[in-house]
Amino acid sequence: METSTIDMARVEAFTMRAIGDATAGYTGVLVSLGHKLGLYKAMAGAGPLSAREVARRAGCAERYVREWLNAQAAGGYLAYHATSDTYELSPEHALVLADEDSPVFIPPAWEVPAAMWFDEPKALEAFRTGRGVAWGEHDARMACGIAAFYRNGYRASLVAQWLPALDGVVAQLEAGIAVADIGCGHGHATLLMAEAFPRSRFHGFDTHAASLEAARQAAAAAGLADRTFFAQARADDYLDQRYGLICFFDTLHDLGDPVAAARHAARTLAPGGTVLLVEPFAHDRVEDNLTPVGQLYYSGSSLICCAHAIAEGGQLVLGAQAGPQRLEQVFRKAGFSHFRPAAQTPFNLVFEIRR
């Protein structure tokens, strides 16, 4: 291609976009450091602080902290007051950066790309050979980062919004039913439901032993071990307890055979029972998913979701942007007749499914 055909303004604009993306990667490292060193917490609610004051509050070295503060100010994460040479974390930004119970708390999300970089050799081999990479083959930061990132979103929405959006399910949970959480990971969603509905019994299943142990420890710490049970099992062979509710929280698209998982749910569901399906927000057409959220999910899907599904045999590799139509087809093939959108957020689609 001759240079005369190149639009240099577009080249420059895209170069700056690419530099911006690279800058985001640098920023993510500093966000993680700020969280783990307690720098954001030291600034939350404190008003303008000097670099020395921030360092003293967090127990860190001032010279490093000043450079970190300048980088954060340059990125708009902090405000810099030139007259007083001070830095300030706004209340709005504190919800994102310092409040670990906030539904928009973001620092743990950076553990995921950290694990992706660490696992790059596995990704290169997978792309070249077509083999899968199972969840347990990733660096440990992957499971911990995803669990911590999703926990607060579930805390904000699951009991307050998603379960009430399902016809009659809250009343059943209050009366007492058996519940299965398929692909439960660290068990955050399981424990949220167990805490809210003490008369029901909650069974979490996963193939990742380390995540299950983390779930058991969390249940014991929360005083919920008496009504929660965690076991290692695949999505198509877990124990049949005649469940009144079976949950797939951002799990179905990771499975190697989602139709088999849906069929097992149909076999183990109690009469009048419900499947709660929560999946990443997506439209049915690729061209409608070309957004920042779509970019996030397609990227994660390339290295995590599709890789695990292929490792499980890859009968149907949905990916994290499957969309409602493909999800519905999975459950129709499994014999379900009722598939209803129940709720959605900018990041999730929630469906009510019944036989």
BARO-367661 format. One record per residue (C-alpha): residue number from 1; x, y, z. Coordinates in Angstrom, 3 decimals. Layout:
BEGIN
+-----+----------+----------+----------+
:  nr :        x :        y :        z :
+-----+----------+----------+----------+
: NUM :        X :        Y :        Z :
...
+-----+----------+----------+----------+
***
This chain:
BEGIN
+-----+----------+----------+----------+
:  nr :        x :        y :        z :
+-----+----------+----------+----------+
:   1 :    0.000 :    0.000 :    0.000 :
:   2 :    1.436 :    3.374 :   -1.025 :
:   3 :    1.855 :    5.993 :    1.683 :
:   4 :   -0.235 :    8.416 :   -0.405 :
:   5 :   -3.277 :    6.268 :    0.407 :
:   6 :   -2.679 :    6.457 :    4.162 :
:   7 :   -4.714 :    8.997 :    6.114 :
:   8 :   -2.060 :   10.216 :    8.557 :
:   9 :   -4.652 :   11.959 :   10.719 :
:  10 :   -6.329 :    8.609 :   11.269 :
:  11 :   -2.943 :    7.022 :   11.984 :
:  12 :   -2.210 :    9.654 :   14.598 :
:  13 :   -5.655 :    9.352 :   16.154 :
:  14 :   -5.390 :    5.572 :   16.403 :
:  15 :   -1.845 :    5.790 :   17.751 :
:  16 :   -3.074 :    7.993 :   20.565 :
:  17 :   -5.902 :    5.528 :   21.209 :
:  18 :   -3.385 :    2.667 :   21.429 :
:  19 :   -1.170 :    4.708 :   23.759 :
:  20 :   -4.227 :    5.369 :   25.893 :
:  21 :   -4.855 :    1.636 :   26.146 :
:  22 :   -1.234 :    1.017 :   27.104 :
:  23 :   -1.512 :    3.763 :   29.702 :
:  24 :   -4.539 :    1.975 :   31.159 :
:  25 :   -2.357 :   -1.089 :   31.651 :
:  26 :    0.199 :    0.949 :   33.585 :
:  27 :   -2.582 :    2.556 :   35.588 :
:  28 :   -3.996 :   -0.837 :   36.524 :
:  29 :   -0.742 :   -1.804 :   38.216 :
:  30 :   -0.814 :    1.413 :   40.236 :
:  31 :   -4.481 :    0.918 :   41.146 :
:  32 :   -3.657 :   -2.540 :   42.480 :
:  33 :   -0.716 :   -1.140 :   44.450 :
:  34 :   -2.873 :    1.685 :   45.801 :
:  35 :   -5.406 :   -0.850 :   47.030 :
:  36 :   -2.940 :   -3.303 :   48.558 :
:  37 :   -0.841 :   -0.576 :   50.217 :
:  38 :   -3.891 :    1.153 :   51.666 :
:  39 :   -3.188 :    4.426 :   49.848 :
:  40 :   -6.784 :    4.937 :   48.718 :
:  41 :   -8.146 :    4.141 :   52.165 :
:  42 :   -5.671 :    6.584 :   53.671 :
:  43 :   -7.118 :    9.328 :   51.466 :
:  44 :  -10.820 :    8.425 :   51.617 :
:  45 :  -12.790 :   11.123 :   53.416 :
:  46 :   -9.655 :   12.990 :   54.452 :
:  47 :   -9.846 :   15.960 :   52.060 :
:  48 :   -6.671 :   17.422 :   50.535 :
:  49 :   -3.472 :   15.739 :   51.756 :
:  50 :    0.200 :   16.304 :   51.025 :
:  51 :    2.335 :   13.459 :   49.700 :
:  52 :    4.001 :   13.271 :   53.116 :
:  53 :    0.634 :   12.968 :   54.866 :
:  54 :   -0.557 :   10.225 :   52.514 :
:  55 :    2.700 :    8.317 :   52.981 :
:  56 :    2.502 :    8.648 :   56.769 :
:  57 :   -1.108 :    7.491 :   56.894 :
:  58 :   -0.371 :    4.443 :   54.719 :
:  59 :    3.033 :    3.635 :   56.231 :
:  60 :    4.870 :    3.981 :   52.923 :
:  61 :    7.943 :    5.805 :   51.629 :
:  62 :    7.157 :    9.392 :   50.643 :
:  63 :    9.195 :    9.530 :   47.415 :
:  64 :    7.397 :    6.521 :   45.934 :
:  65 :    4.043 :    7.827 :   47.113 :
:  66 :    4.566 :   11.244 :   45.518 :
:  67 :    5.250 :    9.682 :   42.114 :
:  68 :    2.226 :    7.414 :   42.516 :
:  69 :    0.075 :   10.417 :   43.432 :
:  70 :    1.235 :   12.340 :   40.367 :
:  71 :    0.444 :    9.393 :   38.101 :
:  72 :   -3.011 :    9.086 :   39.659 :
:  73 :   -3.641 :   12.804 :   39.278 :
:  74 :   -2.522 :   12.715 :   35.638 :
:  75 :   -5.081 :    9.988 :   34.998 :
:  76 :   -7.897 :   11.850 :   36.731 :
:  77 :   -8.118 :    9.355 :   39.580 :
:  78 :   -7.132 :   12.032 :   42.113 :
:  79 :   -7.436 :   15.815 :   42.168 :
:  80 :   -4.246 :   17.854 :   42.507 :
:  81 :   -4.364 :   21.285 :   44.167 :
:  82 :   -1.325 :   23.181 :   42.904 :
:  83 :   -1.568 :   26.086 :   45.354 :
:  84 :   -1.282 :   23.825 :   48.404 :
:  85 :    0.605 :   20.970 :   46.682 :
:  86 :   -2.010 :   18.506 :   47.937 :
:  87 :   -3.959 :   15.592 :   46.528 :
:  88 :   -7.588 :   14.638 :   47.095 :
:  89 :   -9.699 :   11.516 :   46.560 :
:  90 :  -13.279 :   12.566 :   45.865 :
:  91 :  -16.188 :   10.726 :   47.564 :
:  92 :  -17.347 :    9.460 :   44.172 :
:  93 :  -13.930 :    8.046 :   43.285 :
:  94 :  -13.605 :    6.576 :   46.774 :
:  95 :  -16.609 :    4.364 :   46.048 :
:  96 :  -14.700 :    2.898 :   43.115 :
:  97 :  -11.242 :    2.761 :   44.656 :
:  98 :  -11.461 :    2.597 :   48.466 :
:  99 :  -14.815 :    1.122 :   49.552 :
: 100 :  -14.447 :   -2.664 :   49.424 :
: 101 :  -18.202 :   -3.144 :   49.894 :
: 102 :  -19.193 :   -0.819 :   47.044 :
: 103 :  -20.840 :   -2.464 :   44.003 :
: 104 :  -18.463 :   -0.460 :   41.799 :
: 105 :  -15.235 :   -1.330 :   43.674 :
: 106 :  -12.714 :   -1.954 :   40.884 :
: 107 :   -9.163 :   -2.781 :   42.163 :
: 108 :   -9.595 :   -6.601 :   42.255 :
: 109 :  -10.490 :   -6.550 :   38.550 :
: 110 :   -6.844 :   -5.823 :   37.763 :
: 111 :   -5.829 :   -9.228 :   39.123 :
: 112 :   -7.366 :  -10.766 :   35.995 :
: 113 :   -5.149 :   -9.133 :   33.338 :
: 114 :   -2.192 :   -9.718 :   35.670 :
: 115 :   -2.968 :  -13.443 :   35.484 :
: 116 :   -3.471 :  -13.189 :   31.727 :
: 117 :    0.029 :  -11.763 :   31.262 :
: 118 :    1.503 :  -14.417 :   33.541 :
: 119 :   -0.259 :  -17.127 :   31.512 :
: 120 :    0.732 :  -15.736 :   28.109 :
: 121 :    2.811 :  -18.817 :   27.151 :
: 122 :   -0.255 :  -21.010 :   27.674 :
: 123 :   -2.378 :  -18.658 :   25.572 :
: 124 :    0.170 :  -18.687 :   22.737 :
: 125 :    0.196 :  -22.482 :   22.704 :
: 126 :   -3.602 :  -22.640 :   22.857 :
: 127 :   -4.025 :  -20.285 :   19.896 :
: 128 :   -1.496 :  -22.239 :   17.840 :
: 129 :   -2.702 :  -25.743 :   18.684 :
: 130 :   -6.389 :  -25.256 :   19.488 :
: 131 :   -6.040 :  -26.961 :   22.864 :
: 132 :   -7.894 :  -25.675 :   25.902 :
: 133 :   -6.700 :  -24.060 :   29.112 :
: 134 :   -8.725 :  -25.170 :   32.129 :
: 135 :   -9.701 :  -22.784 :   34.900 :
: 136 :   -7.321 :  -24.468 :   37.346 :
: 137 :   -4.372 :  -24.054 :   34.977 :
: 138 :   -4.409 :  -20.260 :   35.300 :
: 139 :   -2.359 :  -18.256 :   37.743 :
: 140 :   -4.113 :  -18.098 :   41.147 :
: 141 :   -4.794 :  -14.380 :   40.717 :
: 142 :   -7.372 :  -15.245 :   38.061 :
: 143 :   -9.792 :  -17.029 :   40.405 :
: 144 :   -9.226 :  -14.587 :   43.263 :
: 145 :   -9.628 :  -11.509 :   41.053 :
: 146 :  -12.804 :  -12.667 :   39.344 :
: 147 :  -14.368 :  -13.802 :   42.627 :
: 148 :  -13.627 :  -10.495 :   44.348 :
: 149 :  -14.759 :   -8.414 :   41.374 :
: 150 :  -18.107 :  -10.195 :   40.920 :
: 151 :  -18.847 :  -10.445 :   44.661 :
: 152 :  -19.939 :   -6.851 :   45.091 :
: 153 :  -22.065 :   -6.822 :   41.957 :
: 154 :  -23.929 :   -9.886 :   43.205 :
: 155 :  -24.211 :   -8.344 :   46.663 :
: 156 :  -25.919 :   -5.289 :   45.185 :
: 157 :  -28.284 :   -7.114 :   42.813 :
: 158 :  -28.872 :  -10.780 :   43.618 :
: 159 :  -31.123 :  -10.697 :   46.699 :
: 160 :  -32.518 :   -7.202 :   46.189 :
: 161 :  -33.330 :   -7.357 :   42.454 :
: 162 :  -32.655 :  -10.595 :   40.583 :
: 163 :  -34.368 :  -13.118 :   42.850 :
: 164 :  -37.498 :  -10.939 :   43.272 :
: 165 :  -37.696 :  -10.728 :   39.462 :
: 166 :  -38.355 :  -14.491 :   39.346 :
: 167 :  -42.007 :  -15.467 :   39.748 :
: 168 :  -42.626 :  -16.981 :   43.183 :
: 169 :  -39.000 :  -17.862 :   43.927 :
: 170 :  -38.527 :  -15.587 :   46.947 :
: 171 :  -41.551 :  -17.137 :   48.654 :
: 172 :  -40.137 :  -20.611 :   48.011 :
: 173 :  -36.751 :  -19.615 :   49.408 :
: 174 :  -38.381 :  -18.164 :   52.496 :
: 175 :  -40.351 :  -21.388 :   53.039 :
: 176 :  -37.287 :  -23.566 :   52.486 :
: 177 :  -36.007 :  -25.325 :   49.371 :
: 178 :  -32.790 :  -26.910 :   48.116 :
: 179 :  -30.698 :  -24.598 :   45.935 :
: 180 :  -27.792 :  -25.504 :   43.625 :
: 181 :  -25.132 :  -22.993 :   42.576 :
: 182 :  -23.366 :  -24.462 :   39.545 :
: 183 :  -19.799 :  -23.251 :   39.088 :
: 184 :  -19.945 :  -21.574 :   42.484 :
: 185 :  -16.275 :  -20.538 :   42.608 :
: 186 :  -15.491 :  -18.915 :   45.961 :
: 187 :  -19.155 :  -19.193 :   46.904 :
: 188 :  -19.961 :  -15.505 :   47.226 :
: 189 :  -23.377 :  -15.787 :   45.559 :
: 190 :  -24.157 :  -18.986 :   47.479 :
: 191 :  -23.440 :  -17.288 :   50.794 :
: 192 :  -25.456 :  -14.189 :   49.926 :
: 193 :  -28.501 :  -16.378 :   49.381 :
: 194 :  -27.817 :  -18.527 :   52.443 :
: 195 :  -27.619 :  -15.439 :   54.631 :
: 196 :  -30.867 :  -14.028 :   53.241 :
: 197 :  -32.909 :  -17.255 :   53.374 :
: 198 :  -32.084 :  -19.286 :   56.506 :
: 199 :  -34.767 :  -21.937 :   55.903 :
: 200 :  -33.286 :  -23.054 :   52.581 :
: 201 :  -30.269 :  -25.316 :   51.954 :
: 202 :  -27.548 :  -24.285 :   49.543 :
: 203 :  -25.264 :  -26.581 :   47.539 :
: 204 :  -22.303 :  -25.141 :   45.650 :
: 205 :  -20.594 :  -27.203 :   42.949 :
: 206 :  -17.387 :  -26.488 :   41.072 :
: 207 :  -14.503 :  -28.355 :   39.439 :
: 208 :  -11.817 :  -26.127 :   41.001 :
: 209 :  -10.719 :  -27.537 :   44.364 :
: 210 :   -8.951 :  -24.381 :   45.562 :
: 211 :  -12.050 :  -22.258 :   44.979 :
: 212 :  -14.207 :  -24.759 :   46.861 :
: 213 :  -11.878 :  -24.630 :   49.853 :
: 214 :  -12.074 :  -20.829 :   49.799 :
: 215 :  -15.884 :  -21.137 :   49.740 :
: 216 :  -15.906 :  -23.466 :   52.746 :
: 217 :  -13.672 :  -21.114 :   54.703 :
: 218 :  -15.873 :  -18.140 :   53.817 :
: 219 :  -18.982 :  -20.057 :   54.903 :
: 220 :  -17.412 :  -20.931 :   58.245 :
: 221 :  -16.289 :  -17.342 :   58.804 :
: 222 :  -19.804 :  -16.072 :   58.066 :
: 223 :  -21.454 :  -18.635 :   60.345 :
: 224 :  -23.249 :  -20.250 :   57.404 :
: 225 :  -21.599 :  -23.672 :   57.342 :
: 226 :  -24.726 :  -25.306 :   58.778 :
: 227 :  -26.819 :  -24.594 :   55.688 :
: 228 :  -24.205 :  -24.604 :   52.910 :
: 229 :  -22.523 :  -27.587 :   51.260 :
: 230 :  -19.686 :  -27.355 :   48.734 :
: 231 :  -18.546 :  -30.282 :   46.591 :
: 232 :  -16.348 :  -30.897 :   43.562 :
: 233 :  -18.513 :  -31.837 :   40.591 :
: 234 :  -19.045 :  -31.056 :   36.929 :
: 235 :  -22.064 :  -29.150 :   35.716 :
: 236 :  -23.569 :  -32.375 :   34.324 :
: 237 :  -22.951 :  -34.804 :   37.228 :
: 238 :  -23.619 :  -33.058 :   40.544 :
: 239 :  -25.768 :  -34.648 :   43.244 :
: 240 :  -29.538 :  -34.726 :   42.636 :
: 241 :  -31.358 :  -33.091 :   45.567 :
: 242 :  -34.605 :  -32.104 :   43.784 :
: 243 :  -33.601 :  -28.457 :   43.710 :
: 244 :  -36.244 :  -25.765 :   43.827 :
: 245 :  -33.705 :  -23.346 :   42.338 :
: 246 :  -30.637 :  -24.039 :   40.193 :
: 247 :  -28.323 :  -21.087 :   39.531 :
: 248 :  -25.744 :  -20.489 :   36.812 :
: 249 :  -23.919 :  -17.281 :   37.734 :
: 250 :  -21.706 :  -16.282 :   34.778 :
: 251 :  -20.902 :  -19.964 :   34.336 :
: 252 :  -22.862 :  -21.491 :   31.452 :
: 253 :  -20.749 :  -19.915 :   28.706 :
: 254 :  -17.583 :  -21.396 :   30.290 :
: 255 :  -18.795 :  -24.985 :   29.987 :
: 256 :  -17.632 :  -27.440 :   27.381 :
: 257 :  -21.137 :  -28.833 :   26.923 :
: 258 :  -23.729 :  -26.299 :   28.090 :
: 259 :  -26.592 :  -28.374 :   26.635 :
: 260 :  -25.574 :  -31.336 :   28.814 :
: 261 :  -25.455 :  -29.002 :   31.813 :
: 262 :  -28.953 :  -27.730 :   31.009 :
: 263 :  -30.236 :  -31.304 :   30.621 :
: 264 :  -28.803 :  -32.241 :   34.022 :
: 265 :  -30.522 :  -29.193 :   35.502 :
: 266 :  -33.798 :  -30.403 :   33.986 :
: 267 :  -33.289 :  -33.854 :   35.557 :
: 268 :  -32.453 :  -32.526 :   39.031 :
: 269 :  -35.007 :  -29.707 :   39.188 :
: 270 :  -37.940 :  -30.223 :   41.554 :
: 271 :  -41.493 :  -29.922 :   40.162 :
: 272 :  -42.257 :  -26.203 :   39.890 :
: 273 :  -38.558 :  -25.386 :   40.219 :
: 274 :  -36.708 :  -22.574 :   38.453 :
: 275 :  -33.338 :  -22.121 :   36.771 :
: 276 :  -31.729 :  -18.712 :   37.314 :
: 277 :  -29.314 :  -17.933 :   34.493 :
: 278 :  -27.016 :  -14.903 :   34.818 :
: 279 :  -24.770 :  -14.239 :   31.831 :
: 280 :  -22.593 :  -11.357 :   30.600 :
: 281 :  -24.601 :   -8.644 :   28.880 :
: 282 :  -24.600 :   -9.186 :   25.137 :
: 283 :  -26.694 :   -8.657 :   22.041 :
: 284 :  -27.165 :  -11.433 :   19.518 :
: 285 :  -25.148 :   -9.827 :   16.693 :
: 286 :  -21.420 :   -9.112 :   16.784 :
: 287 :  -21.901 :   -5.643 :   15.318 :
: 288 :  -24.100 :   -4.711 :   18.281 :
: 289 :  -21.449 :   -5.819 :   20.796 :
: 290 :  -18.662 :   -3.559 :   19.523 :
: 291 :  -18.690 :   -1.444 :   22.692 :
: 292 :  -16.328 :   -1.029 :   25.669 :
: 293 :  -18.296 :   -3.692 :   27.576 :
: 294 :  -18.166 :   -5.972 :   24.552 :
: 295 :  -14.424 :   -5.372 :   24.214 :
: 296 :  -13.947 :   -6.318 :   27.869 :
: 297 :  -15.978 :   -9.505 :   27.539 :
: 298 :  -14.611 :  -10.624 :   24.169 :
: 299 :  -11.068 :  -10.137 :   25.506 :
: 300 :  -11.722 :  -12.165 :   28.634 :
: 301 :  -13.559 :  -14.755 :   26.587 :
: 302 :  -10.574 :  -15.248 :   24.288 :
: 303 :   -8.248 :  -16.284 :   27.096 :
: 304 :  -10.539 :  -17.558 :   29.860 :
: 305 :  -14.059 :  -18.601 :   28.829 :
: 306 :  -13.453 :  -20.210 :   25.445 :
: 307 :  -10.192 :  -21.728 :   26.686 :
: 308 :  -11.929 :  -23.484 :   29.575 :
: 309 :  -14.845 :  -24.666 :   27.422 :
: 310 :  -12.382 :  -26.182 :   24.941 :
: 311 :  -10.524 :  -27.843 :   27.842 :
: 312 :  -13.838 :  -29.474 :   28.824 :
: 313 :  -14.307 :  -30.962 :   25.374 :
: 314 :  -15.698 :  -27.995 :   23.481 :
: 315 :  -19.003 :  -29.514 :   22.337 :
: 316 :  -20.429 :  -25.973 :   22.148 :
: 317 :  -18.095 :  -23.066 :   22.914 :
: 318 :  -20.483 :  -20.191 :   23.583 :
: 319 :  -18.007 :  -17.521 :   24.653 :
: 320 :  -18.847 :  -14.622 :   26.952 :
: 321 :  -20.916 :  -12.801 :   24.322 :
: 322 :  -23.348 :  -15.566 :   23.455 :
: 323 :  -26.450 :  -13.356 :   23.427 :
: 324 :  -30.049 :  -14.232 :   24.378 :
: 325 :  -30.937 :  -16.283 :   21.293 :
: 326 :  -28.055 :  -18.742 :   21.614 :
: 327 :  -28.639 :  -19.062 :   25.361 :
: 328 :  -32.303 :  -19.808 :   24.788 :
: 329 :  -31.441 :  -22.427 :   22.169 :
: 330 :  -29.317 :  -24.267 :   24.745 :
: 331 :  -32.238 :  -24.625 :   27.144 :
: 332 :  -34.769 :  -25.403 :   24.417 :
: 333 :  -32.550 :  -28.294 :   23.299 :
: 334 :  -32.452 :  -29.486 :   26.901 :
: 335 :  -36.239 :  -29.675 :   27.036 :
: 336 :  -37.155 :  -26.424 :   28.768 :
: 337 :  -40.264 :  -24.672 :   27.465 :
: 338 :  -40.133 :  -21.407 :   29.462 :
: 339 :  -37.261 :  -18.938 :   28.912 :
: 340 :  -37.929 :  -15.370 :   30.038 :
: 341 :  -35.671 :  -12.318 :   30.407 :
: 342 :  -36.139 :  -11.249 :   34.036 :
: 343 :  -33.659 :   -8.404 :   34.572 :
: 344 :  -30.533 :   -6.813 :   33.203 :
: 345 :  -27.701 :   -4.465 :   34.125 :
: 346 :  -25.054 :   -2.875 :   31.881 :
: 347 :  -22.959 :   -5.979 :   32.621 :
: 348 :  -25.440 :   -8.839 :   33.064 :
: 349 :  -28.466 :  -10.528 :   31.517 :
: 350 :  -30.759 :  -12.423 :   33.912 :
: 351 :  -33.177 :  -15.130 :   32.758 :
: 352 :  -35.931 :  -17.186 :   34.392 :
: 353 :  -36.104 :  -20.719 :   32.982 :
: 354 :  -38.609 :  -23.482 :   33.716 :
: 355 :  -39.510 :  -26.864 :   32.269 :
+-----+----------+----------+----------+
***
